[in-house]
Amino acid sequence: MTTTAQPNELKHPQLFPQLVVGRGNPKARLMLIGEAPGAEEDARGLPFVGRSGQLLSELMFEAGLDEQNELYICNVLKCRPPNNRKPTAKEIDISRPWLKQQIDLIDPALVLLSGATALQAILGVRSGISKLRGQWQNHEGREFMPMFHPSYLLRFRSREAGTPQDLTMQDLREARRRLHLL
Ligand code: URA
């Protein structure tokens, strides 16, 4: 029997997952950290390019933030968890040193922590995004603001006062205000 030589990544695809590192301006003063790539992100190798990303882009635009130039976007996990399940505490711990290096390299003044996983990874807080959202937290010399994750916002389309989308718009406008003061 003859076998065709194959590169390792074709023989063992599970050992060579797609890496999704980041997108946007690596010199941006504002960074946004999400949870982990989903199916669309995994396919394209870029964070926040699926439905959540589309909503995020709309909200950024409406808040007056120039996504391409003023923002760098990444996730806590650099690979898609199987079936898009929530990252485990162990996966967050394993990812944290890479994420911290990424923050140090980009060196943003302001960081948006989008969702509970980002909040847990950076501030070590396991719950309470509703209480902490919109409030700047100084941590290791940088300002971090927790905000809702866009996949949560997709569940509530209303923009009435006090709804998650309305509160997120307030948070993004605050981030823009602070960014333009730098
Ligand atoms: N959700 C995330 O947290 N990150 C992505 O890149 C896409 C969806």
Backbone and ligand atoms as CSV (ligand in chain L), in Angstrom:
chain,resi,resn,atom,element,x,y,z
A,1,MET,N,N,0.837,-1.197,0.000
A,1,MET,CA,C,0.000,0.000,0.000
A,1,MET,C,C,0.880,1.260,0.000
A,2,THR,N,N,0.532,2.216,-0.850
A,2,THR,CA,C,1.317,3.461,-0.849
A,2,THR,C,C,0.576,4.529,-0.051
A,3,THR,N,N,1.301,5.283,0.724
A,3,THR,CA,C,0.671,6.384,1.473
A,3,THR,C,C,1.252,7.695,0.978
A,4,THR,N,N,0.405,8.688,0.920
A,4,THR,CA,C,0.871,10.004,0.487
A,4,THR,C,C,1.322,10.779,1.717
A,5,ALA,N,N,2.507,11.346,1.655
A,5,ALA,CA,C,2.994,12.136,2.805
A,5,ALA,C,C,2.118,13.370,2.962
A,6,GLN,N,N,1.684,13.616,4.203
A,6,GLN,CA,C,0.818,14.784,4.458
A,6,GLN,C,C,1.445,15.646,5.541
A,7,PRO,N,N,1.276,16.972,5.451
A,7,PRO,CA,C,1.772,17.791,6.560
A,7,PRO,C,C,1.022,17.432,7.852
A,8,ASN,N,N,1.688,17.631,8.991
A,8,ASN,CA,C,1.090,17.249,10.273
A,8,ASN,C,C,-0.273,17.873,10.511
A,9,GLU,N,N,-0.452,19.154,10.080
A,9,GLU,CA,C,-1.734,19.811,10.367
A,9,GLU,C,C,-2.886,19.163,9.613
A,10,LEU,N,N,-2.593,18.467,8.491
A,10,LEU,CA,C,-3.661,17.755,7.779
A,10,LEU,C,C,-3.919,16.393,8.418
A,11,LYS,N,N,-2.847,15.781,8.915
A,11,LYS,CA,C,-3.012,14.458,9.534
A,11,LYS,C,C,-3.705,14.558,10.888
A,12,HIS,N,N,-3.404,15.654,11.651
A,12,HIS,CA,C,-3.944,15.785,13.016
A,12,HIS,C,C,-4.565,17.178,13.191
A,13,PRO,N,N,-5.682,17.470,12.502
A,13,PRO,CA,C,-6.216,18.839,12.558
A,13,PRO,C,C,-6.537,19.298,13.976
A,14,GLN,N,N,-6.925,18.356,14.869
A,14,GLN,CA,C,-7.288,18.766,16.233
A,14,GLN,C,C,-6.094,19.322,17.005
A,15,LEU,N,N,-4.872,19.003,16.556
A,15,LEU,CA,C,-3.676,19.515,17.240
A,15,LEU,C,C,-3.248,20.867,16.685
A,16,PHE,N,N,-3.879,21.313,15.583
A,16,PHE,CA,C,-3.491,22.580,14.968
A,16,PHE,C,C,-4.738,23.452,14.791
A,17,PRO,N,N,-5.330,23.899,15.902
A,17,PRO,CA,C,-6.557,24.690,15.765
A,17,PRO,C,C,-6.245,26.055,15.151
A,18,GLN,N,N,-7.247,26.626,14.566
A,18,GLN,CA,C,-7.118,27.987,14.025
A,18,GLN,C,C,-6.828,28.957,15.170
A,19,LEU,N,N,-5.860,29.821,14.984
A,19,LEU,CA,C,-5.589,30.862,15.971
A,19,LEU,C,C,-6.279,32.140,15.535
A,20,VAL,N,N,-6.982,32.767,16.468
A,20,VAL,CA,C,-7.634,34.049,16.196
A,20,VAL,C,C,-7.011,35.053,17.167
A,21,VAL,N,N,-6.115,35.882,16.660
A,21,VAL,CA,C,-5.306,36.717,17.563
A,21,VAL,C,C,-5.938,38.086,17.813
A,22,GLY,N,N,-6.180,38.851,16.767
A,22,GLY,CA,C,-6.749,40.183,16.979
A,22,GLY,C,C,-6.991,40.874,15.656
A,23,ARG,N,N,-7.675,42.007,15.721
A,23,ARG,CA,C,-7.857,42.833,14.511
A,23,ARG,C,C,-7.954,44.290,14.933
A,24,GLY,N,N,-7.761,45.189,13.976
A,24,GLY,CA,C,-7.860,46.610,14.269
A,24,GLY,C,C,-6.488,47.243,14.258
A,25,ASN,N,N,-6.383,48.379,14.935
A,25,ASN,CA,C,-5.140,49.152,14.929
A,25,ASN,C,C,-4.256,48.740,16.113
A,26,PRO,N,N,-3.102,48.115,15.861
A,26,PRO,CA,C,-2.253,47.699,16.985
A,26,PRO,C,C,-1.661,48.868,17.770
A,27,LYS,N,N,-1.832,50.101,17.254
A,27,LYS,CA,C,-1.358,51.276,18.002
A,27,LYS,C,C,-2.513,51.990,18.709
A,28,ALA,N,N,-3.700,51.372,18.702
A,28,ALA,CA,C,-4.884,52.023,19.286
A,28,ALA,C,C,-4.697,52.236,20.789
A,29,ARG,N,N,-5.311,53.289,21.314
A,29,ARG,CA,C,-5.280,53.550,22.765
A,29,ARG,C,C,-6.448,52.866,23.475
A,30,LEU,N,N,-7.359,52.313,22.667
A,30,LEU,CA,C,-8.529,51.618,23.219
A,30,LEU,C,C,-8.540,50.178,22.705
A,31,MET,N,N,-8.691,49.241,23.673
A,31,MET,CA,C,-8.714,47.815,23.312
A,31,MET,C,C,-10.034,47.235,23.795
A,32,LEU,N,N,-10.562,46.264,23.081
A,32,LEU,CA,C,-11.755,45.551,23.551
A,32,LEU,C,C,-11.423,44.060,23.618
A,33,ILE,N,N,-11.744,43.455,24.768
A,33,ILE,CA,C,-11.479,42.020,24.949
A,33,ILE,C,C,-12.808,41.287,25.088
A,34,GLY,N,N,-13.027,40.315,24.205
A,34,GLY,CA,C,-14.227,39.477,24.278
A,34,GLY,C,C,-13.902,38.136,24.905
A,35,GLU,N,N,-14.710,37.145,24.558
A,35,GLU,CA,C,-14.576,35.839,25.218
A,35,GLU,C,C,-13.692,34.875,24.408
A,36,ALA,N,N,-14.192,34.446,23.268
A,36,ALA,CA,C,-13.496,33.437,22.466
A,36,ALA,C,C,-14.071,33.463,21.056
A,37,PRO,N,N,-13.297,33.011,20.069
A,37,PRO,CA,C,-13.837,32.998,18.700
A,37,PRO,C,C,-15.034,32.052,18.586
A,38,GLY,N,N,-15.990,32.424,17.736
A,38,GLY,CA,C,-17.099,31.543,17.387
A,38,GLY,C,C,-16.807,30.907,16.028
A,39,ALA,N,N,-17.845,30.335,15.401
A,39,ALA,CA,C,-17.647,29.610,14.144
A,39,ALA,C,C,-17.126,30.521,13.031
A,40,GLU,N,N,-17.729,31.693,12.894
A,40,GLU,CA,C,-17.352,32.621,11.812
A,40,GLU,C,C,-15.918,33.136,12.019
A,41,GLU,N,N,-15.609,33.428,13.288
A,41,GLU,CA,C,-14.265,33.927,13.625
A,41,GLU,C,C,-13.227,32.842,13.343
A,42,ASP,N,N,-13.596,31.597,13.690
A,42,ASP,CA,C,-12.705,30.456,13.467
A,42,ASP,C,C,-12.451,30.274,11.965
A,43,ALA,N,N,-13.515,30.431,11.177
A,43,ALA,CA,C,-13.378,30.242,9.730
A,43,ALA,C,C,-12.523,31.346,9.105
A,44,ARG,N,N,-12.657,32.583,9.623
A,44,ARG,CA,C,-11.956,33.708,8.983
A,44,ARG,C,C,-10.662,34.113,9.674
A,45,GLY,N,N,-10.444,33.581,10.880
A,45,GLY,CA,C,-9.204,33.903,11.600
A,45,GLY,C,C,-9.186,35.304,12.177
A,46,LEU,N,N,-10.390,35.894,12.363
A,46,LEU,CA,C,-10.482,37.264,12.900
A,46,LEU,C,C,-11.544,37.308,13.992
A,47,PRO,N,N,-11.302,38.089,15.074
A,47,PRO,CA,C,-12.302,38.158,16.137
A,47,PRO,C,C,-13.490,39.042,15.762
A,48,PHE,N,N,-14.636,38.717,16.326
A,48,PHE,CA,C,-15.850,39.532,16.192
A,48,PHE,C,C,-16.183,39.876,14.736
A,49,VAL,N,N,-16.324,38.846,13.922
A,49,VAL,CA,C,-16.756,39.073,12.534
A,49,VAL,C,C,-18.078,38.352,12.233
A,50,GLY,N,N,-18.682,37.713,13.259
A,50,GLY,CA,C,-19.985,37.067,13.079
A,50,GLY,C,C,-21.109,38.003,13.515
A,51,ARG,N,N,-22.212,37.438,13.977
A,51,ARG,CA,C,-23.387,38.257,14.350
A,51,ARG,C,C,-23.079,39.204,15.501
A,52,SER,N,N,-22.367,38.707,16.514
A,52,SER,CA,C,-22.017,39.578,17.650
A,52,SER,C,C,-21.140,40.727,17.183
A,53,GLY,N,N,-20.201,40.397,16.297
A,53,GLY,CA,C,-19.277,41.412,15.798
A,53,GLY,C,C,-19.993,42.470,14.989
A,54,GLN,N,N,-21.006,42.027,14.239
A,54,GLN,CA,C,-21.759,42.985,13.430
A,54,GLN,C,C,-22.495,43.978,14.338
A,55,LEU,N,N,-23.102,43.434,15.411
A,55,LEU,CA,C,-23.785,44.330,16.345
A,55,LEU,C,C,-22.776,45.258,17.031
A,56,LEU,N,N,-21.633,44.697,17.406
A,56,LEU,CA,C,-20.598,45.522,18.046
A,56,LEU,C,C,-20.185,46.673,17.125
A,57,SER,N,N,-19.981,46.365,15.844
A,57,SER,CA,C,-19.583,47.406,14.883
A,57,SER,C,C,-20.654,48.488,14.775
A,58,GLU,N,N,-21.922,48.067,14.740
A,58,GLU,CA,C,-23.019,49.053,14.650
A,58,GLU,C,C,-23.015,49.974,15.864
A,59,LEU,N,N,-22.832,49.367,17.046
A,59,LEU,CA,C,-22.864,50.166,18.279
A,59,LEU,C,C,-21.666,51.118,18.342
A,60,MET,N,N,-20.499,50.617,17.921
A,60,MET,CA,C,-19.289,51.469,17.917
A,60,MET,C,C,-19.521,52.680,17.004
A,61,PHE,N,N,-20.052,52.394,15.823
A,61,PHE,CA,C,-20.283,53.456,14.839
A,61,PHE,C,C,-21.230,54.502,15.425
A,62,GLU,N,N,-22.314,54.000,16.031
A,62,GLU,CA,C,-23.313,54.913,16.588
A,62,GLU,C,C,-22.758,55.723,17.762
A,63,ALA,N,N,-21.830,55.118,18.502
A,63,ALA,CA,C,-21.229,55.833,19.638
A,63,ALA,C,C,-20.142,56.809,19.177
A,64,GLY,N,N,-19.856,56.803,17.863
A,64,GLY,CA,C,-18.866,57.748,17.339
A,64,GLY,C,C,-17.442,57.235,17.433
A,65,LEU,N,N,-17.288,55.919,17.583
A,65,LEU,CA,C,-15.934,55.348,17.637
A,65,LEU,C,C,-15.549,54.823,16.256
A,66,ASP,N,N,-14.359,55.136,15.821
A,66,ASP,CA,C,-13.853,54.682,14.529
A,66,ASP,C,C,-13.145,53.341,14.761
A,67,GLU,N,N,-13.879,52.268,14.449
A,67,GLU,CA,C,-13.420,50.916,14.788
A,67,GLU,C,C,-12.066,50.574,14.159
A,68,GLN,N,N,-11.874,50.974,12.905
A,68,GLN,CA,C,-10.636,50.604,12.205
A,68,GLN,C,C,-9.419,51.291,12.797
A,69,ASN,N,N,-9.587,52.572,13.176
A,69,ASN,CA,C,-8.424,53.360,13.589
A,69,ASN,C,C,-8.274,53.516,15.096
A,70,GLU,N,N,-9.398,53.509,15.811
A,70,GLU,CA,C,-9.312,53.836,17.241
A,70,GLU,C,C,-9.333,52.612,18.152
A,71,LEU,N,N,-9.456,51.431,17.567
A,71,LEU,CA,C,-9.703,50.245,18.388
A,71,LEU,C,C,-8.837,49.061,17.984
A,72,TYR,N,N,-8.467,48.275,18.988
A,72,TYR,CA,C,-7.869,46.952,18.738
A,72,TYR,C,C,-8.756,45.945,19.458
A,73,ILE,N,N,-9.142,44.869,18.756
A,73,ILE,CA,C,-10.111,43.908,19.291
A,73,ILE,C,C,-9.490,42.517,19.384
A,74,CYS,N,N,-9.677,41.864,20.535
A,74,CYS,CA,C,-9.189,40.481,20.675
A,74,CYS,C,C,-10.097,39.727,21.642
A,75,ASN,N,N,-9.729,38.511,21.966
A,75,ASN,CA,C,-10.498,37.682,22.888
A,75,ASN,C,C,-9.594,37.136,23.986
A,76,VAL,N,N,-10.212,36.643,25.065
A,76,VAL,CA,C,-9.423,35.963,26.105
A,76,VAL,C,C,-8.818,34.692,25.500
A,77,LEU,N,N,-9.661,33.834,24.934
A,77,LEU,CA,C,-9.173,32.607,24.304
A,77,LEU,C,C,-8.840,32.883,22.838
A,78,LYS,N,N,-7.772,32.290,22.379
A,78,LYS,CA,C,-7.359,32.521,20.983
A,78,LYS,C,C,-7.865,31.424,20.040
A,79,CYS,N,N,-8.524,30.396,20.600
A,79,CYS,CA,C,-9.084,29.315,19.783
A,79,CYS,C,C,-10.544,29.116,20.160
A,80,ARG,N,N,-11.323,28.615,19.204
A,80,ARG,CA,C,-12.757,28.394,19.438
A,80,ARG,C,C,-12.962,27.184,20.356
A,81,PRO,N,N,-13.707,27.344,21.457
A,81,PRO,CA,C,-14.022,26.168,22.276
A,81,PRO,C,C,-14.984,25.259,21.504
A,82,PRO,N,N,-14.882,23.929,21.692
A,82,PRO,CA,C,-15.769,23.019,20.959
A,82,PRO,C,C,-17.228,23.413,21.136
A,83,ASN,N,N,-17.969,23.426,20.048
A,83,ASN,CA,C,-19.403,23.772,20.043
A,83,ASN,C,C,-19.707,25.121,20.683
A,84,ASN,N,N,-18.743,26.013,20.668
A,84,ASN,CA,C,-18.926,27.368,21.234
A,84,ASN,C,C,-19.289,27.356,22.717
A,85,ARG,N,N,-18.913,26.316,23.429
A,85,ARG,CA,C,-19.271,26.314,24.852
A,85,ARG,C,C,-18.484,27.392,25.581
A,86,LYS,N,N,-18.963,27.725,26.786
A,86,LYS,CA,C,-18.306,28.744,27.594
A,86,LYS,C,C,-16.908,28.255,27.981
A,87,PRO,N,N,-15.893,29.107,27.930
A,87,PRO,CA,C,-14.554,28.655,28.336
A,87,PRO,C,C,-14.540,28.207,29.799
A,88,THR,N,N,-13.765,27.165,30.082
A,88,THR,CA,C,-13.641,26.701,31.461
A,88,THR,C,C,-12.654,27.613,32.212
A,89,ALA,N,N,-12.680,27.503,33.554
A,89,ALA,CA,C,-11.749,28.297,34.372
A,89,ALA,C,C,-10.310,27.935,34.011
A,90,LYS,N,N,-10.076,26.658,33.705
A,90,LYS,CA,C,-8.720,26.223,33.352
A,90,LYS,C,C,-8.271,26.852,32.017
A,91,GLU,N,N,-9.184,26.893,31.049
A,91,GLU,CA,C,-8.841,27.497,29.749
A,91,GLU,C,C,-8.545,28.995,29.922
A,92,ILE,N,N,-9.302,29.635,30.802
A,92,ILE,CA,C,-9.061,31.066,31.053
A,92,ILE,C,C,-7.675,31.240,31.686
A,93,ASP,N,N,-7.342,30.375,32.635
A,93,ASP,CA,C,-6.029,30.458,33.299
A,93,ASP,C,C,-4.890,30.232,32.303
A,94,ILE,N,N,-5.081,29.264,31.399
A,94,ILE,CA,C,-4.036,28.959,30.415
A,94,ILE,C,C,-3.865,30.136,29.437
A,95,SER,N,N,-4.976,30.801,29.125
A,95,SER,CA,C,-4.942,31.882,28.133
A,95,SER,C,C,-4.413,33.203,28.707
A,96,ARG,N,N,-4.539,33.352,30.045
A,96,ARG,CA,C,-4.235,34.653,30.656
A,96,ARG,C,C,-2.829,35.186,30.336
A,97,PRO,N,N,-1.755,34.364,30.406
A,97,PRO,CA,C,-0.425,34.924,30.112
A,97,PRO,C,C,-0.305,35.459,28.684
A,98,TRP,N,N,-0.963,34.797,27.715
A,98,TRP,CA,C,-0.918,35.274,26.322
A,98,TRP,C,C,-1.665,36.595,26.209
A,99,LEU,N,N,-2.806,36.645,26.873
A,99,LEU,CA,C,-3.618,37.861,26.825
A,99,LEU,C,C,-2.851,39.025,27.463
A,100,LYS,N,N,-2.193,38.743,28.593
A,100,LYS,CA,C,-1.460,39.824,29.275
A,100,LYS,C,C,-0.316,40.332,28.398
A,101,GLN,N,N,0.345,39.405,27.695
A,101,GLN,CA,C,1.415,39.828,26.767
A,101,GLN,C,C,0.846,40.679,25.652
A,102,GLN,N,N,-0.329,40.282,25.175
A,102,GLN,CA,C,-0.963,41.035,24.090
A,102,GLN,C,C,-1.305,42.445,24.568
A,103,ILE,N,N,-1.826,42.555,25.799
A,103,ILE,CA,C,-2.149,43.881,26.350
A,103,ILE,C,C,-0.868,44.701,26.470
A,104,ASP,N,N,0.198,44.084,26.969
A,104,ASP,CA,C,1.463,44.819,27.121
A,104,ASP,C,C,2.003,45.285,25.767
A,105,LEU,N,N,1.868,44.443,24.751
A,105,LEU,CA,C,2.389,44.809,23.418
A,105,LEU,C,C,1.581,45.939,22.788
A,106,ILE,N,N,0.262,45.839,22.875
A,106,ILE,CA,C,-0.595,46.881,22.286
A,106,ILE,C,C,-0.508,48.149,23.141
A,107,ASP,N,N,-0.411,47.954,24.447
A,107,ASP,CA,C,-0.247,49.033,25.422
A,107,ASP,C,C,-1.360,50.095,25.363
A,108,PRO,N,N,-2.622,49.675,25.420
A,108,PRO,CA,C,-3.711,50.658,25.382
A,108,PRO,C,C,-3.844,51.369,26.731
A,109,ALA,N,N,-4.373,52.585,26.696
A,109,ALA,CA,C,-4.635,53.289,27.965
A,109,ALA,C,C,-5.952,52.798,28.555
A,110,LEU,N,N,-6.884,52.446,27.669
A,110,LEU,CA,C,-8.240,52.075,28.092
A,110,LEU,C,C,-8.597,50.707,27.517
A,111,VAL,N,N,-9.246,49.880,28.342
A,111,VAL,CA,C,-9.615,48.536,27.880
A,111,VAL,C,C,-11.074,48.257,28.241
A,112,LEU,N,N,-11.845,47.816,27.255
A,112,LEU,CA,C,-13.234,47.402,27.495
A,112,LEU,C,C,-13.254,45.893,27.697
A,113,LEU,N,N,-13.820,45.456,28.822
A,113,LEU,CA,C,-13.929,44.024,29.123
A,113,LEU,C,C,-15.345,43.608,28.765
A,114,SER,N,N,-15.496,42.961,27.621
A,114,SER,CA,C,-16.824,42.676,27.120
A,114,SER,C,C,-17.272,41.273,27.546
A,115,GLY,N,N,-18.096,41.233,28.589
A,115,GLY,CA,C,-18.645,39.962,29.066
A,115,GLY,C,C,-17.900,39.392,30.265
A,116,ALA,N,N,-18.533,38.348,30.849
A,116,ALA,CA,C,-18.059,37.795,32.121
A,116,ALA,C,C,-16.688,37.132,32.011
A,117,THR,N,N,-16.391,36.516,30.859
A,117,THR,CA,C,-15.099,35.820,30.727
A,117,THR,C,C,-13.944,36.821,30.782
A,118,ALA,N,N,-14.087,37.942,30.086
A,118,ALA,CA,C,-13.025,38.961,30.100
A,118,ALA,C,C,-12.884,39.563,31.499
A,119,LEU,N,N,-14.020,39.761,32.153
A,119,LEU,CA,C,-14.003,40.309,33.520
A,119,LEU,C,C,-13.259,39.355,34.459
A,120,GLN,N,N,-13.557,38.078,34.319
A,120,GLN,CA,C,-12.916,37.063,35.165
A,120,GLN,C,C,-11.414,36.956,34.852
A,121,ALA,N,N,-11.078,36.988,33.554
A,121,ALA,CA,C,-9.677,36.799,33.160
A,121,ALA,C,C,-8.786,37.925,33.671
A,122,ILE,N,N,-9.286,39.161,33.622
A,122,ILE,CA,C,-8.422,40.303,33.969
A,122,ILE,C,C,-8.582,40.738,35.414
A,123,LEU,N,N,-9.815,40.919,35.865
A,123,LEU,CA,C,-9.999,41.457,37.224
A,123,LEU,C,C,-10.237,40.355,38.251
A,124,GLY,N,N,-10.356,39.102,37.777
A,124,GLY,CA,C,-10.566,37.984,38.707
A,124,GLY,C,C,-11.942,37.993,39.354
A,125,VAL,N,N,-12.873,38.749,38.747
A,125,VAL,CA,C,-14.224,38.844,39.296
A,125,VAL,C,C,-15.104,37.847,38.561
A,126,ARG,N,N,-15.799,36.986,39.296
A,126,ARG,CA,C,-16.540,35.901,38.652
A,126,ARG,C,C,-17.985,36.259,38.303
A,127,SER,N,N,-18.507,37.309,38.872
A,127,SER,CA,C,-19.880,37.694,38.516
A,127,SER,C,C,-20.019,39.195,38.748
A,128,GLY,N,N,-21.170,39.719,38.392
A,128,GLY,CA,C,-21.436,41.117,38.727
A,128,GLY,C,C,-21.225,42.097,37.607
A,129,ILE,N,N,-21.317,41.614,36.366
A,129,ILE,CA,C,-21.118,42.547,35.246
A,129,ILE,C,C,-22.173,43.651,35.266
A,130,SER,N,N,-23.400,43.320,35.709
A,130,SER,CA,C,-24.454,44.350,35.733
A,130,SER,C,C,-24.107,45.457,36.726
A,131,LYS,N,N,-23.452,45.071,37.821
A,131,LYS,CA,C,-23.099,46.082,38.830
A,131,LYS,C,C,-21.879,46.899,38.405
A,132,LEU,N,N,-20.922,46.229,37.746
A,132,LEU,CA,C,-19.644,46.891,37.442
A,132,LEU,C,C,-19.630,47.607,36.098
A,133,ARG,N,N,-20.556,47.268,35.202
A,133,ARG,CA,C,-20.501,47.818,33.848
A,133,ARG,C,C,-20.536,49.353,33.892
A,134,GLY,N,N,-19.776,49.925,32.989
A,134,GLY,CA,C,-19.778,51.382,32.891
A,134,GLY,C,C,-18.864,52.073,33.887
A,135,GLN,N,N,-18.229,51.309,34.779
A,135,GLN,CA,C,-17.355,51.947,35.783
A,135,GLN,C,C,-15.898,51.597,35.492
A,136,TRP,N,N,-15.071,52.619,35.365
A,136,TRP,CA,C,-13.638,52.394,35.124
A,136,TRP,C,C,-13.002,51.781,36.360
A,137,GLN,N,N,-12.191,50.758,36.148
A,137,GLN,CA,C,-11.472,50.089,37.233
A,137,GLN,C,C,-9.983,50.225,36.945
A,138,ASN,N,N,-9.253,50.853,37.858
A,138,ASN,CA,C,-7.808,50.940,37.641
A,138,ASN,C,C,-7.160,49.638,38.079
A,139,HIS,N,N,-6.368,49.058,37.182
A,139,HIS,CA,C,-5.743,47.763,37.474
A,139,HIS,C,C,-4.387,47.738,36.777
A,140,GLU,N,N,-3.350,47.555,37.564
A,140,GLU,CA,C,-1.973,47.489,37.048
A,140,GLU,C,C,-1.679,48.666,36.104
A,141,GLY,N,N,-2.117,49.857,36.494
A,141,GLY,CA,C,-1.776,51.071,35.751
A,141,GLY,C,C,-2.596,51.332,34.499
A,142,ARG,N,N,-3.647,50.563,34.304
A,142,ARG,CA,C,-4.500,50.793,33.135
A,142,ARG,C,C,-5.950,50.918,33.584
A,143,GLU,N,N,-6.771,51.541,32.738
A,143,GLU,CA,C,-8.187,51.697,33.057
A,143,GLU,C,C,-9.004,50.651,32.298
A,144,PHE,N,N,-9.770,49.858,33.039
A,144,PHE,CA,C,-10.592,48.794,32.446
A,144,PHE,C,C,-12.065,49.086,32.726
A,145,MET,N,N,-12.888,48.969,31.692
A,145,MET,CA,C,-14.324,49.147,31.911
A,145,MET,C,C,-15.091,47.886,31.499
A,146,PRO,N,N,-15.761,47.212,32.464
A,146,PRO,CA,C,-16.618,46.086,32.091
A,146,PRO,C,C,-17.840,46.580,31.307
A,147,MET,N,N,-18.255,45.798,30.336
A,147,MET,CA,C,-19.486,46.111,29.583
A,147,MET,C,C,-20.145,44.786,29.186
A,148,PHE,N,N,-21.414,44.863,28.798
A,148,PHE,CA,C,-22.094,43.638,28.377
A,148,PHE,C,C,-21.440,43.084,27.108
A,149,HIS,N,N,-21.589,41.763,26.935
A,149,HIS,CA,C,-21.080,41.131,25.714
A,149,HIS,C,C,-22.132,41.284,24.613
A,150,PRO,N,N,-21.713,41.540,23.360
A,150,PRO,CA,C,-22.715,41.723,22.300
A,150,PRO,C,C,-23.629,40.508,22.077
A,151,SER,N,N,-23.163,39.290,22.393
A,151,SER,CA,C,-24.061,38.137,22.190
A,151,SER,C,C,-25.218,38.189,23.193
A,152,TYR,N,N,-24.988,38.783,24.360
A,152,TYR,CA,C,-26.072,39.004,25.324
A,152,TYR,C,C,-27.023,40.078,24.780
A,153,LEU,N,N,-26.442,41.107,24.178
A,153,LEU,CA,C,-27.279,42.205,23.643
A,153,LEU,C,C,-28.171,41.737,22.502
A,154,LEU,N,N,-27.710,40.700,21.775
A,154,LEU,CA,C,-28.520,40.199,20.650
A,154,LEU,C,C,-29.869,39.662,21.123
A,155,ARG,N,N,-29.957,39.334,22.421
A,155,ARG,CA,C,-31.222,38.794,22.945
A,155,ARG,C,C,-32.251,39.893,23.204
A,156,PHE,N,N,-31.779,41.151,23.284
A,156,PHE,CA,C,-32.696,42.275,23.577
A,156,PHE,C,C,-32.527,43.307,22.490
A,157,ARG,N,N,-33.495,43.419,21.607
A,157,ARG,CA,C,-33.315,44.378,20.516
A,157,ARG,C,C,-33.764,45.782,20.924
A,158,SER,N,N,-34.520,45.906,22.027
A,158,SER,CA,C,-35.044,47.227,22.393
A,158,SER,C,C,-33.912,48.173,22.804
A,159,ARG,N,N,-34.134,49.444,22.493
A,159,ARG,CA,C,-33.164,50.482,22.862
A,159,ARG,C,C,-33.756,51.455,23.880
A,160,GLU,N,N,-34.876,51.064,24.475
A,160,GLU,CA,C,-35.497,51.991,25.435
A,160,GLU,C,C,-34.571,52.252,26.608
A,161,ALA,N,N,-34.812,53.367,27.288
A,161,ALA,CA,C,-33.943,53.759,28.408
A,161,ALA,C,C,-33.826,52.618,29.417
A,162,GLY,N,N,-32.609,52.318,29.804
A,162,GLY,CA,C,-32.374,51.302,30.837
A,162,GLY,C,C,-32.227,49.889,30.314
A,163,THR,N,N,-32.437,49.671,29.003
A,163,THR,CA,C,-32.265,48.322,28.452
A,163,THR,C,C,-30.762,48.051,28.269
A,164,PRO,N,N,-30.366,46.756,28.161
A,164,PRO,CA,C,-28.942,46.453,27.991
A,164,PRO,C,C,-28.293,47.197,26.816
A,165,GLN,N,N,-29.016,47.340,25.701
A,165,GLN,CA,C,-28.414,48.060,24.561
A,165,GLN,C,C,-28.232,49.543,24.861
A,166,ASP,N,N,-29.217,50.115,25.545
A,166,ASP,CA,C,-29.112,51.536,25.904
A,166,ASP,C,C,-27.933,51.746,26.861
A,167,LEU,N,N,-27.805,50.851,27.862
A,167,LEU,CA,C,-26.711,50.979,28.830
A,167,LEU,C,C,-25.357,50.807,28.133
A,168,THR,N,N,-25.304,49.891,27.160
A,168,THR,CA,C,-24.040,49.660,26.444
A,168,THR,C,C,-23.677,50.875,25.595
A,169,MET,N,N,-24.704,51.501,25.018
A,169,MET,CA,C,-24.430,52.715,24.243
A,169,MET,C,C,-23.854,53.796,25.172
A,170,GLN,N,N,-24.400,53.906,26.375
A,170,GLN,CA,C,-23.849,54.880,27.343
A,170,GLN,C,C,-22.380,54.547,27.641
A,171,ASP,N,N,-22.093,53.239,27.809
A,171,ASP,CA,C,-20.721,52.826,28.143
A,171,ASP,C,C,-19.754,53.155,26.999
A,172,LEU,N,N,-20.201,52.901,25.770
A,172,LEU,CA,C,-19.323,53.170,24.626
A,172,LEU,C,C,-19.108,54.674,24.446
A,173,ARG,N,N,-20.150,55.450,24.726
A,173,ARG,CA,C,-19.987,56.914,24.610
A,173,ARG,C,C,-19.021,57.420,25.688
A,174,GLU,N,N,-19.095,56.806,26.872
A,174,GLU,CA,C,-18.155,57.165,27.942
A,174,GLU,C,C,-16.717,56.796,27.531
A,175,ALA,N,N,-16.567,55.622,26.905
A,175,ALA,CA,C,-15.234,55.200,26.449
A,175,ALA,C,C,-14.705,56.191,25.403
A,176,ARG,N,N,-15.574,56.636,24.502
A,176,ARG,CA,C,-15.169,57.596,23.474
A,176,ARG,C,C,-14.756,58.934,24.124
A,177,ARG,N,N,-15.575,59.372,25.101
A,177,ARG,CA,C,-15.278,60.637,25.798
A,177,ARG,C,C,-13.887,60.571,26.426
A,178,ARG,N,N,-13.624,59.470,27.125
A,178,ARG,CA,C,-12.352,59.292,27.836
A,178,ARG,C,C,-11.194,59.173,26.842
A,179,LEU,N,N,-11.437,58.460,25.748
A,179,LEU,CA,C,-10.395,58.287,24.728
A,179,LEU,C,C,-9.996,59.632,24.114
A,180,HIS,N,N,-10.988,60.471,23.883
A,180,HIS,CA,C,-10.699,61.743,23.225
A,180,HIS,C,C,-10.108,62.771,24.170
A,181,LEU,N,N,-10.045,62.437,25.453
A,181,LEU,CA,C,-9.371,63.315,26.418
A,181,LEU,C,C,-7.874,63.008,26.501
A,182,LEU,N,N,-7.473,61.819,25.962
A,182,LEU,CA,C,-6.068,61.370,26.121
A,182,LEU,C,C,-5.111,62.250,25.323
L,1,URA,N1,N,-17.753,36.351,20.730
L,1,URA,C1,C,-16.559,36.688,21.265
L,1,URA,O1,O,-16.424,36.823,22.456
L,1,URA,N2,N,-15.557,36.876,20.447
L,1,URA,C2,C,-15.646,36.749,19.144
L,1,URA,O2,O,-14.650,36.940,18.474
L,1,URA,C3,C,-16.899,36.411,18.612
L,1,URA,C4,C,-17.932,36.213,19.417
